[in-house]
Amino acid sequence: MKSYLIESLAPLVFRSGKPFTSQASAQDVSFPLPSAGAGLVRYLSLSQSNNEQVLNLPKEDFEHSAYQAILNMQSRGPFLVRYSDETDIEILVPKPANALYFENKQTGEKSVVRLEPRTFEQEGELCGSDLPQRLLHVQMTEDLKGKPAKGVSFWALQDFVAWQKGEGLSFDSVNNNGLTSIPIELRTHVAIETDSRSSVDGMLFQTASYDLAHQKTQNGWDNKRLGFLVQTQESLKQDLATLGGERRLSYFKPINLEKNSSLPVELTQDDADKINSDKGFSLSFITPCIFAKGALPDWLDKTTLMGKLPNTKITVALKAMAIDRWQAVSGWDSLLWKPKATRRAIAAGSVYWFEMVEGQFDVQTLQQLSNHIWSDHQQDKNDGFGSAILSPWTAI
């Protein structure tokens, strides 16, 4: 896939579902969904190619093959990036759900504690829970006394990959390489009367937006700024684009990513051998994912929690899940011209652990699954819901 950088020229608005009469706050702005990036790619492809066949079709004829060809365009992202120029770009991904920031009660030292599937025993006897019988409990791998601490919400891609491969990371390195939050700007808007050019009483509203420009620090201006990355097979030219609400402009630029900081993460024969020997792997989502069975993919049996990996002959069993609260997915349907139905998605950062039951990985299968989009519905796959990183895990 080709990579494109979205460089904002103004703070970008990604509103929640609150009415405009509500007072805006930092909670009103939400990270753009994959469908927003997909819509931008399709719009630019259509406008740059000047496809008269589609442009002249009535909106009601959304079953037309020309419309379907647009909807079948695939994209990934948007992913958050931090960069100084187009040759120095680092990808930031949501914090993994199997990492806990922890503050030691005695020393006050902060650390990143790993959460992993384990059997839950107390004084030699199993404890009960309302989890399905075959699922393991996700627990801290260290017995520490203290409390959860605050840390960054976005991790550097290299740290994320290293963590899921089992490497230990210090709190300071994760904090220094990551990002606590995206700066947010609040704006107050007013309706202006045409004749008098004065404000209309009661016609005030506010918007919250992501300010991705260079930020001021104690030592001056930061030499790096934030942006978004989208990937698609479409060949697009540099252009001005509008991502998000209020038609705020951004530059849309083709870029070349360095091999060690690009997506999807490249997997090797060594990774395949380790998964085969350890009899397990984890799947860590870096975008929201929409499954047909709520938290379970359609290819898994709901009773046995077993199934064949998509497009393979490898049978696996789900052993554990670490997932945050479900994420609402909606939007505006530009074909039907009405709001889309709200659906529940697995939040980015969620981690699933699988045990190998039958079959083995080779490097080609592993690379295919590394490129796979894990949502069940084809249109959600096209939109990029369900990008994930696959890593070895020692099954229990």
QUIQUI-V129094 format. One record per residue. N is the residue number from 1. SS is DSSP state (helix for helix, strand for strand, loop for the rest). PHI is phi in whole degrees, 0 to 359 (* if undefined). NEAR is the number of other C-alpha atoms within 12 Angstrom. Layout:
# QUIQUI-V129094
n | ss | phi | near
N | SS | PHI | NEAR
N | SS | PHI | NEAR
This chain:
# QUIQUI-V129094
n | ss | phi | near
1 | loop | * | 23
2 | strand | 271 | 26
3 | strand | 251 | 36
4 | strand | 225 | 42
5 | strand | 261 | 43
6 | strand | 255 | 44
7 | strand | 253 | 40
8 | strand | 290 | 32
9 | loop | 257 | 24
10 | loop | 202 | 29
11 | loop | 304 | 33
12 | strand | 260 | 39
13 | strand | 262 | 35
14 | loop | 230 | 31
15 | strand | 282 | 32
16 | loop | 278 | 28
17 | loop | 273 | 21
18 | loop | 289 | 19
19 | loop | 293 | 13
20 | loop | 294 | 20
21 | loop | 285 | 16
22 | loop | 284 | 18
23 | loop | 285 | 19
24 | loop | 284 | 27
25 | loop | 209 | 23
26 | helix | 298 | 25
27 | helix | 285 | 24
28 | helix | 282 | 25
29 | strand | 260 | 31
30 | loop | 232 | 29
31 | loop | 299 | 42
32 | loop | 299 | 39
33 | loop | 285 | 42
34 | helix | 306 | 46
35 | helix | 297 | 39
36 | helix | 292 | 37
37 | helix | 294 | 39
38 | helix | 296 | 36
39 | helix | 297 | 37
40 | helix | 295 | 44
41 | helix | 299 | 47
42 | helix | 293 | 36
43 | helix | 297 | 29
44 | helix | 294 | 31
45 | helix | 298 | 30
46 | helix | 292 | 27
47 | helix | 288 | 20
48 | helix | 285 | 21
49 | helix | 275 | 18
50 | loop | 52 | 14
51 | loop | 288 | 19
52 | helix | 296 | 14
53 | helix | 300 | 17
54 | helix | 282 | 27
55 | helix | 298 | 19
56 | loop | 265 | 15
57 | loop | 283 | 17
58 | loop | 293 | 17
59 | loop | 300 | 17
60 | loop | 289 | 13
61 | loop | 269 | 17
62 | loop | 286 | 21
63 | loop | 275 | 17
64 | loop | 298 | 18
65 | helix | 299 | 14
66 | helix | 293 | 22
67 | helix | 296 | 27
68 | helix | 297 | 18
69 | helix | 296 | 20
70 | helix | 293 | 33
71 | helix | 294 | 33
72 | loop | 279 | 24
73 | loop | 296 | 34
74 | loop | 257 | 35
75 | strand | 213 | 43
76 | strand | 227 | 45
77 | strand | 109 | 50
78 | strand | 287 | 40
79 | strand | 255 | 43
80 | strand | 284 | 41
81 | strand | 229 | 42
82 | strand | 236 | 38
83 | strand | 205 | 28
84 | strand | 256 | 18
85 | strand | 209 | 20
86 | loop | 286 | 26
87 | loop | 256 | 16
88 | strand | 235 | 22
89 | strand | 236 | 34
90 | strand | 242 | 38
91 | strand | 272 | 41
92 | strand | 245 | 41
93 | strand | 236 | 45
94 | strand | 300 | 39
95 | loop | 306 | 40
96 | loop | 288 | 45
97 | loop | 289 | 39
98 | loop | 263 | 36
99 | strand | 236 | 44
100 | strand | 234 | 35
101 | strand | 280 | 32
102 | strand | 225 | 28
103 | strand | 247 | 22
104 | strand | 294 | 20
105 | loop | 293 | 15
106 | loop | 279 | 11
107 | loop | 263 | 13
108 | loop | 78 | 15
109 | loop | 287 | 20
110 | strand | 259 | 28
111 | strand | 214 | 30
112 | strand | 255 | 37
113 | strand | 258 | 34
114 | strand | 278 | 31
115 | strand | 252 | 33
116 | strand | 219 | 35
117 | strand | 293 | 32
118 | strand | 210 | 24
119 | loop | 288 | 25
120 | loop | 254 | 21
121 | strand | 237 | 14
122 | strand | 221 | 9
123 | loop | 54 | 7
124 | loop | 81 | 8
125 | strand | 242 | 9
126 | strand | 290 | 13
127 | loop | 260 | 15
128 | loop | 274 | 15
129 | loop | 202 | 14
130 | loop | 263 | 10
131 | loop | 288 | 15
132 | loop | 306 | 17
133 | loop | 304 | 18
134 | loop | 271 | 24
135 | loop | 271 | 30
136 | loop | 270 | 32
137 | strand | 277 | 30
138 | strand | 270 | 26
139 | strand | 226 | 24
140 | strand | 293 | 25
141 | loop | 275 | 21
142 | loop | 236 | 17
143 | loop | 269 | 13
144 | loop | 240 | 24
145 | loop | 253 | 17
146 | strand | 164 | 20
147 | strand | 212 | 21
148 | strand | 298 | 21
149 | loop | 242 | 21
150 | loop | 272 | 19
151 | loop | 205 | 29
152 | loop | 289 | 28
153 | loop | 269 | 29
154 | strand | 237 | 35
155 | strand | 257 | 38
156 | strand | 297 | 36
157 | helix | 304 | 36
158 | helix | 298 | 29
159 | helix | 294 | 35
160 | helix | 300 | 40
161 | helix | 295 | 38
162 | helix | 298 | 22
163 | helix | 296 | 34
164 | helix | 288 | 37
165 | loop | 273 | 27
166 | loop | 101 | 24
167 | loop | 283 | 19
168 | loop | 275 | 21
169 | loop | 231 | 29
170 | loop | 277 | 24
171 | helix | 299 | 27
172 | helix | 295 | 17
173 | helix | 293 | 21
174 | helix | 297 | 34
175 | helix | 293 | 26
176 | helix | 289 | 18
177 | helix | 276 | 26
178 | loop | 264 | 30
179 | strand | 218 | 28
180 | loop | 292 | 20
181 | loop | 197 | 27
182 | loop | 275 | 34
183 | loop | 304 | 26
184 | strand | 239 | 28
185 | strand | 246 | 26
186 | strand | 255 | 24
187 | strand | 234 | 22
188 | strand | 255 | 19
189 | strand | 245 | 20
190 | strand | 223 | 19
191 | strand | 278 | 17
192 | strand | 253 | 15
193 | loop | 288 | 12
194 | loop | 297 | 9
195 | loop | 284 | 8
196 | loop | 272 | 9
197 | loop | 58 | 10
198 | loop | 250 | 12
199 | strand | 289 | 15
200 | strand | 268 | 16
201 | strand | 302 | 11
202 | strand | 81 | 11
203 | strand | 262 | 16
204 | strand | 242 | 19
205 | strand | 207 | 22
206 | strand | 236 | 26
207 | strand | 231 | 36
208 | strand | 251 | 35
209 | strand | 216 | 36
210 | strand | 279 | 38
211 | loop | 263 | 29
212 | loop | 265 | 31
213 | loop | 285 | 31
214 | loop | 302 | 24
215 | loop | 254 | 20
216 | strand | 279 | 15
217 | strand | 241 | 10
218 | loop | 294 | 7
219 | loop | 257 | 8
220 | strand | 116 | 10
221 | strand | 268 | 12
222 | loop | 295 | 17
223 | loop | 280 | 17
224 | loop | 246 | 22
225 | strand | 228 | 31
226 | strand | 254 | 38
227 | strand | 199 | 43
228 | strand | 237 | 44
229 | strand | 242 | 45
230 | strand | 235 | 48
231 | strand | 232 | 41
232 | strand | 200 | 33
233 | loop | 277 | 21
234 | loop | 288 | 28
235 | loop | 268 | 23
236 | loop | 244 | 30
237 | loop | 263 | 23
238 | loop | 300 | 21
239 | strand | 200 | 23
240 | strand | 270 | 24
241 | strand | 219 | 34
242 | strand | 242 | 29
243 | loop | 242 | 42
244 | loop | 93 | 37
245 | strand | 275 | 25
246 | loop | 62 | 17
247 | loop | 53 | 18
248 | loop | 280 | 23
249 | strand | 277 | 21
250 | strand | 217 | 28
251 | strand | 278 | 25
252 | strand | 244 | 32
253 | strand | 234 | 29
254 | strand | 291 | 26
255 | strand | 222 | 28
256 | loop | 244 | 24
257 | loop | 274 | 28
258 | loop | 294 | 18
259 | helix | 299 | 16
260 | helix | 276 | 20
261 | helix | 226 | 25
262 | loop | 237 | 31
263 | loop | 239 | 39
264 | loop | 289 | 35
265 | loop | 292 | 32
266 | loop | 284 | 27
267 | loop | 248 | 31
268 | loop | 242 | 22
269 | helix | 297 | 18
270 | helix | 299 | 17
271 | helix | 295 | 30
272 | helix | 297 | 31
273 | helix | 296 | 22
274 | helix | 292 | 27
275 | helix | 298 | 33
276 | helix | 295 | 29
277 | helix | 283 | 20
278 | helix | 276 | 23
279 | loop | 61 | 31
280 | strand | 193 | 38
281 | strand | 205 | 42
282 | strand | 245 | 41
283 | strand | 237 | 42
284 | strand | 247 | 45
285 | strand | 276 | 45
286 | loop | 250 | 44
287 | loop | 225 | 45
288 | loop | 302 | 46
289 | strand | 229 | 45
290 | loop | 246 | 41
291 | strand | 259 | 28
292 | loop | 286 | 23
293 | strand | 249 | 22
294 | strand | 74 | 22
295 | loop | 273 | 31
296 | strand | 247 | 31
297 | loop | 291 | 30
298 | loop | 293 | 22
299 | loop | 276 | 28
300 | loop | 260 | 26
301 | loop | 292 | 19
302 | loop | 292 | 21
303 | loop | 270 | 16
304 | loop | 273 | 18
305 | loop | 59 | 29
306 | strand | 239 | 26
307 | strand | 178 | 28
308 | strand | 268 | 25
309 | loop | 300 | 32
310 | loop | 307 | 24
311 | loop | 63 | 16
312 | loop | 223 | 21
313 | loop | 253 | 17
314 | loop | 270 | 27
315 | strand | 264 | 27
316 | strand | 229 | 33
317 | strand | 234 | 36
318 | strand | 288 | 40
319 | strand | 254 | 39
320 | strand | 194 | 37
321 | strand | 221 | 36
322 | strand | 237 | 36
323 | loop | 230 | 31
324 | loop | 277 | 23
325 | loop | 301 | 17
326 | loop | 301 | 22
327 | strand | 249 | 28
328 | strand | 283 | 24
329 | strand | 237 | 30
330 | loop | 212 | 24
331 | loop | 143 | 26
332 | strand | 249 | 19
333 | strand | 271 | 18
334 | loop | 284 | 17
335 | loop | 272 | 22
336 | loop | 277 | 16
337 | loop | 58 | 12
338 | strand | 201 | 11
339 | strand | 296 | 15
340 | loop | 283 | 16
341 | loop | 295 | 13
342 | loop | 284 | 16
343 | strand | 234 | 21
344 | strand | 259 | 23
345 | strand | 239 | 36
346 | strand | 288 | 39
347 | loop | 291 | 36
348 | loop | 299 | 40
349 | loop | 102 | 38
350 | loop | 294 | 38
351 | strand | 232 | 44
352 | strand | 242 | 44
353 | strand | 247 | 41
354 | strand | 234 | 40
355 | strand | 253 | 38
356 | strand | 286 | 33
357 | strand | 254 | 26
358 | strand | 212 | 20
359 | loop | 94 | 22
360 | loop | 222 | 29
361 | loop | 275 | 35
362 | loop | 244 | 23
363 | helix | 295 | 21
364 | helix | 294 | 18
365 | helix | 296 | 25
366 | helix | 295 | 35
367 | helix | 293 | 23
368 | helix | 298 | 25
369 | helix | 288 | 31
370 | helix | 295 | 30
371 | helix | 272 | 27
372 | loop | 289 | 33
373 | loop | 259 | 40
374 | loop | 268 | 43
375 | loop | 298 | 35
376 | loop | 275 | 28
377 | loop | 278 | 21
378 | helix | 297 | 21
379 | helix | 293 | 25
380 | helix | 295 | 35
381 | helix | 297 | 31
382 | helix | 301 | 36
383 | helix | 283 | 40
384 | loop | 97 | 44
385 | loop | 285 | 43
386 | loop | 111 | 43
387 | loop | 288 | 42
388 | strand | 213 | 41
389 | strand | 247 | 44
390 | strand | 262 | 42
391 | strand | 221 | 41
392 | strand | 297 | 38
393 | loop | 211 | 35
394 | loop | 278 | 25
395 | loop | 292 | 28
396 | loop | 263 | 23
